[in-house]
Structure formats: structure tokens, C-alpha cells
């Protein structure tokens, strides 16, 4: 599993490094690179590649789309760490972007990463039809804005130190994390033109994102900052609304396992084609950072 994950991360990083090298040099390139590279395991890109493999989508096409996803993810993390948001000093084992370059520069670097994602998706080197490009650009826009990542972050902040029911916590986490995972599951399906798979792959992507978020919360709860590469135990200090705070640790673990089984119910219909994705889902649940 690690070798496959590392290959996707390496190829995605290579695409991003090459793409940034061709950009006009500005003062924001350095903080953009800092917030984007080499950071993270590129699990979203790995999900995209795994689903793409099921539908025989060209690997280079998937890596280019994955690079756009990673730009949006990096933008969201840079903004998430800001003093006006979660006020975190560390990310991926190093100083967060605003601690390294200043708050205003971090905001602008995050904004630039968001727009860079759309540059990548509209690039002529992405060899899919204009109609399908429009579909995935529309989908990633909805996954990133007020109906997705940004909307989820708003709810996350507004739920702090409040008693929030389970359905609202799940709604928040699906927006904040699940929608981008859902995009990674849907984009290959859109490219393949498999309309009958849209609904179940959308739900599967949301569940994978929810599983990822629950695991993140469990890692924070267990509290190993060295392994996590960021400050832990901060959710309880800030009064974050999580399934752990509502259900308790053991019940949150049980909920995560139930979510995993729901994902596998869909994937079992695809036989060996889904083996890589099943492996990745297991990795998401069992990771330590």
C-alpha cells in the first residue's frame, strides 16, 4: 500500500513542481510552494487514481486532476490554520504558512492556490472533452465553496462550544472534508460517462471523507503531536463539535467501522477492480497521522 501511495504522491508532486516552474515568478510563489509541497500523503489523489483505475481512465489525466485537488486542499489548510480560524502554528511537521510568511501573505497564497486549481483543470494538456471538463470544474467548484469546504469550515467554527446534534456534525464534516473526497470519486465516473454510478459514488466519496475526518479526530484525541505533525488535543480545548465529543471514543470508533463497511458494500460489487481502493480505505482508517 505504501509503495502505491508514495508513487501517486511523487507523481502528483512532480506535476505540481513542473507546473509551478512554468508560472511567472512572483513573490507569492515561495509561500505557495511552502504550503503545497511536498506536504501530505496525497490521499485524495490516491482515491482519484484508485477510482480511475476501476473505470480505465488514463493515469496522467488522473494525476493532473489530482494536482488540482491538492491545490484546493492546501489552500483550505493554509486558511484553516489562520489566527481568525483555528489559529494553528504547526502543519505537516513544520510551521504553518502564516507563521512562516505572515498572515496577509498566507491569505494571498491560499487564494492563489485556489485559482491555480482551475488553471490546471482548464489547461489544454488535460486531454478530456470540453463538455467533461465543464462538468468536473462545476463539480469541484461546488465541492470547494459555500456548499463544500468553505461552508463546512464555517459550520465547524460556528459549532464550537455548543451542543450540536449528530446529524449536524455529520453534515458539517461531509461539507468540510467529504465533498472533496466525493469529487475524487465522481470525477473518473464523469470522465467515463457512467451515469448510473453517479449517486452511489457520490455517497461513497462522502463516506470516505467522513471516515477520514473521524480518523483525524481520533488522532487528535489520542494526542501524539510528533506522529501527527501538528498540535493534538486541540479539539477538546476549543470545544470542537466532533463525533468523539458527542458519542465518546469507543462509539466514534464503532461509527467509523460501520462507515467503512458501508463503503465496502458498494466496492464489493466491482470485484478485483476495487482492490486498490479497498486497500486505501483501510489505510485511511488505520493511519496514525
C-alpha positions as CSV (number, residue, x, y, z in Angstrom):
1,X,0.0,0.0,0.0
2,X,2.7,2.5,1.0
3,X,4.6,2.0,-2.3
4,X,1.4,2.7,-4.3
5,X,0.6,5.8,-2.2
6,X,4.1,7.1,-2.5
7,X,4.1,6.7,-6.3
8,X,0.9,8.8,-6.5
9,X,2.3,11.4,-4.1
10,X,5.6,11.5,-6.1
11,X,3.9,11.8,-9.4
12,X,1.5,14.5,-8.2
13,X,4.3,16.5,-6.6
14,X,6.3,16.2,-9.8
15,X,3.4,17.6,-11.8
16,X,2.9,20.5,-9.4
17,X,6.7,21.3,-9.3
18,X,6.8,21.3,-13.1
19,X,3.6,23.4,-13.3
20,X,4.8,26.0,-10.8
21,X,8.2,26.2,-12.6
22,X,6.4,27.4,-15.7
23,X,4.5,30.1,-13.8
24,X,5.5,33.7,-13.9
25,X,7.8,34.3,-10.9
26,X,6.2,36.4,-8.2
27,X,6.8,37.0,-4.5
28,X,3.9,34.6,-3.8
29,X,5.5,31.5,-5.4
30,X,7.6,30.7,-2.4
31,X,4.7,30.7,0.2
32,X,2.6,28.8,-2.4
33,X,5.3,26.1,-2.7
34,X,5.7,26.1,1.1
35,X,2.0,25.4,1.7
36,X,1.7,22.9,-1.1
37,X,5.0,20.9,-1.3
38,X,6.0,18.3,-0.5
39,X,3.3,18.1,2.2
40,X,0.9,15.3,2.9
41,X,0.3,11.8,1.7
42,X,-1.9,12.9,-1.2
43,X,-4.7,10.5,-0.1
44,X,-7.3,12.4,-2.2
45,X,-5.2,12.0,-5.3
46,X,-4.8,8.3,-4.4
47,X,-8.6,7.9,-4.1
48,X,-8.9,9.6,-7.5
49,X,-6.4,7.2,-9.1
50,X,-8.0,4.2,-7.5
51,X,-11.5,5.0,-8.8
52,X,-10.0,6.0,-12.1
53,X,-8.3,2.6,-12.4
54,X,-11.8,0.9,-11.9
55,X,-13.0,2.8,-15.0
56,X,-9.8,2.6,-17.0
57,X,-9.1,6.3,-17.0
58,X,-5.6,7.5,-18.2
59,X,-3.2,7.7,-15.3
60,X,-1.7,11.1,-16.4
61,X,-5.2,12.6,-16.7
62,X,-5.9,11.5,-13.1
63,X,-2.6,12.9,-11.8
64,X,-3.4,16.3,-13.4
65,X,-6.9,16.4,-11.8
66,X,-5.4,15.2,-8.5
67,X,-2.9,18.1,-8.7
68,X,-5.8,20.5,-8.8
69,X,-7.4,18.8,-5.9
70,X,-4.2,19.1,-3.9
71,X,-4.1,22.8,-4.6
72,X,-7.6,23.2,-3.2
73,X,-6.7,21.1,-0.2
74,X,-3.5,23.1,0.5
75,X,-5.5,26.4,0.2
76,X,-8.0,25.1,2.7
77,X,-5.3,24.1,5.2
78,X,-3.4,27.4,4.9
79,X,-6.7,29.3,5.6
80,X,-7.8,26.8,8.3
81,X,-4.5,27.5,10.3
82,X,-5.0,31.3,10.3
83,X,-5.5,33.2,13.6
84,X,-9.0,34.1,12.6
85,X,-9.8,30.4,12.0
86,X,-8.2,27.6,14.1
87,X,-5.0,29.6,14.9
88,X,-2.6,26.7,14.5
89,X,1.2,27.2,14.5
90,X,2.2,23.8,13.0
91,X,1.1,21.9,9.9
92,X,2.7,18.7,8.5
93,X,5.6,18.9,10.9
94,X,6.6,22.4,10.1
95,X,5.5,26.0,10.9
96,X,2.1,26.8,9.3
97,X,2.3,29.2,6.4
98,X,1.1,32.3,8.3
99,X,3.7,31.7,11.0
100,X,6.5,31.4,8.3
101,X,5.4,34.2,6.0
102,X,2.9,36.3,7.8
103,X,-0.9,36.3,7.9
104,X,-1.6,38.5,4.9
105,X,0.8,36.5,2.7
106,X,-0.7,33.3,3.8
107,X,-4.2,34.5,2.8
108,X,-3.0,35.5,-0.6
109,X,-1.0,32.3,-1.1
110,X,-4.2,30.3,-0.2
111,X,-6.2,32.4,-2.6
112,X,-3.6,31.8,-5.4
113,X,-3.7,28.0,-4.8
114,X,-7.5,28.0,-5.2
115,X,-7.3,29.8,-8.5
116,X,-4.3,27.7,-9.6
117,X,-6.5,24.6,-9.3
118,X,-8.8,26.0,-12.0
119,X,-5.8,26.9,-14.2
120,X,-4.7,23.2,-14.0
121,X,-8.2,21.9,-14.9
122,X,-8.6,24.2,-17.9
123,X,-5.1,23.5,-19.2
124,X,-5.1,22.2,-22.8
125,X,-2.8,19.3,-21.7
126,X,-5.8,17.8,-19.8
127,X,-7.0,15.5,-22.5
128,X,-10.7,15.2,-21.9
129,X,-13.6,16.7,-23.9
130,X,-14.6,20.3,-23.2
131,X,-18.0,19.1,-22.0
132,X,-16.5,16.8,-19.4
133,X,-14.0,19.5,-18.3
134,X,-17.0,21.8,-17.7
135,X,-18.7,19.0,-15.6
136,X,-15.7,18.4,-13.4
137,X,-14.9,22.1,-13.0
138,X,-18.5,22.7,-11.9
139,X,-18.3,19.8,-9.5
140,X,-15.1,20.9,-7.9
141,X,-16.4,24.4,-7.5
142,X,-19.4,23.2,-5.6
143,X,-17.1,20.9,-3.5
144,X,-14.8,23.8,-2.6
145,X,-17.2,26.8,-1.9
146,X,-20.0,27.5,0.4
147,X,-21.7,24.2,-0.3
148,X,-18.4,22.3,0.4
149,X,-15.1,23.0,2.1
150,X,-15.8,26.7,2.9
151,X,-19.3,26.0,4.1
152,X,-18.0,23.2,6.3
153,X,-15.3,25.3,7.8
154,X,-18.0,28.0,8.6
155,X,-20.1,25.4,10.4
156,X,-17.0,24.0,12.2
157,X,-16.2,27.4,13.7
158,X,-19.8,28.3,14.5
159,X,-20.4,25.0,16.3
160,X,-17.5,25.5,18.8
161,X,-18.5,25.2,22.5
162,X,-22.1,24.3,21.6
163,X,-24.1,21.1,21.9
164,X,-24.7,20.0,18.3
165,X,-26.8,17.0,17.3
166,X,-25.2,14.1,15.4
167,X,-26.8,14.8,12.1
168,X,-25.5,18.4,12.1
169,X,-22.0,17.2,13.0
170,X,-22.1,14.8,10.1
171,X,-23.4,17.4,7.7
172,X,-20.5,19.7,8.8
173,X,-17.9,17.1,8.3
174,X,-19.2,15.9,5.0
175,X,-19.0,19.5,3.7
176,X,-15.6,20.3,5.2
177,X,-13.9,17.0,4.3
178,X,-16.3,14.7,2.4
179,X,-17.2,16.9,-0.6
180,X,-13.6,16.9,-1.9
181,X,-13.4,13.2,-1.5
182,X,-16.7,12.9,-3.2
183,X,-15.3,14.9,-6.1
184,X,-12.3,12.4,-6.3
185,X,-14.8,9.5,-6.6
186,X,-17.1,11.3,-9.1
187,X,-14.6,12.8,-11.5
188,X,-13.4,9.5,-13.0
189,X,-17.1,8.4,-13.2
190,X,-17.9,11.6,-15.1
191,X,-15.0,11.1,-17.5
192,X,-16.0,7.5,-18.1
193,X,-19.6,8.6,-18.7
194,X,-21.0,6.1,-16.3
195,X,-24.1,8.0,-15.3
196,X,-25.7,5.0,-13.4
197,X,-22.8,5.2,-10.9
198,X,-23.1,8.9,-10.0
199,X,-25.4,8.6,-7.0
200,X,-23.6,5.7,-5.3
201,X,-20.1,7.0,-5.9
202,X,-21.1,10.4,-4.6
203,X,-22.3,8.8,-1.4
204,X,-19.3,6.6,-1.2
205,X,-17.0,9.6,-1.6
206,X,-18.8,11.4,1.2
207,X,-18.5,8.4,3.4
208,X,-14.7,8.1,2.7
209,X,-14.3,11.8,3.6
210,X,-16.3,11.2,6.8
211,X,-14.1,8.2,7.6
212,X,-11.0,10.4,7.0
213,X,-12.4,13.1,9.3
214,X,-13.4,10.8,12.1
215,X,-9.9,9.2,12.0
216,X,-8.4,12.7,12.1
217,X,-10.4,13.4,15.2
218,X,-9.3,10.1,16.8
219,X,-5.7,11.0,16.1
220,X,-6.2,14.4,17.7
221,X,-7.9,12.7,20.7
222,X,-5.1,10.2,21.2
223,X,-2.7,13.2,21.2
224,X,0.7,12.2,19.6
225,X,1.8,15.6,18.1
226,X,5.1,14.1,16.8
227,X,3.3,11.4,14.8
228,X,0.5,13.8,13.7
229,X,2.9,16.6,12.6
230,X,0.6,19.1,14.2
231,X,-0.6,20.1,17.6
232,X,-3.0,17.5,19.1
233,X,-5.7,17.5,21.8
234,X,-6.8,20.9,20.5
235,X,-10.4,19.8,19.6
236,X,-11.4,19.4,23.2
237,X,-9.7,22.6,24.2
238,X,-11.5,24.6,21.6
239,X,-14.8,22.8,22.2
240,X,-15.0,21.4,18.7
241,X,-18.2,19.6,17.7
242,X,-17.0,16.0,16.8
243,X,-18.5,12.6,16.9
244,X,-16.0,11.8,19.7
245,X,-17.2,14.7,21.8
246,X,-20.8,13.6,21.2
247,X,-20.6,9.8,21.3
248,X,-17.4,9.1,23.2
249,X,-14.2,7.5,21.8
250,X,-15.4,3.9,21.6
251,X,-18.7,4.7,19.9
252,X,-16.9,7.0,17.4
253,X,-14.6,4.1,16.6
254,X,-17.6,1.9,16.1
255,X,-19.2,4.5,13.8
256,X,-16.0,4.7,11.8
257,X,-16.0,0.9,11.3
258,X,-19.7,1.0,10.3
259,X,-18.9,3.7,7.8
260,X,-16.1,1.6,6.4
261,X,-18.5,-1.4,5.9
262,X,-20.9,0.8,4.0
263,X,-18.1,1.8,1.6
264,X,-17.2,-1.8,1.1
265,X,-20.8,-2.8,0.4
266,X,-20.5,-0.7,-2.8
267,X,-17.0,-1.8,-3.7
268,X,-17.7,-5.5,-3.3
269,X,-19.8,-5.2,-6.5
270,X,-16.7,-4.4,-8.5
271,X,-14.5,-7.4,-7.7
272,X,-10.8,-7.1,-8.2
273,X,-11.1,-3.7,-9.9
274,X,-11.8,-2.2,-6.5
275,X,-8.9,-3.9,-4.6
276,X,-6.7,-0.8,-4.6
277,X,-9.5,1.4,-3.3
278,X,-10.4,-1.1,-0.6
279,X,-6.7,-1.0,0.5
280,X,-6.7,2.8,0.6
281,X,-9.9,2.9,2.7
282,X,-8.3,0.5,5.2
283,X,-5.2,2.7,5.3
284,X,-7.4,5.8,6.0
285,X,-9.0,4.2,9.0
286,X,-5.8,2.7,10.4
287,X,-3.3,5.6,9.9
288,X,-1.6,7.4,12.8
289,X,-1.2,10.8,11.1
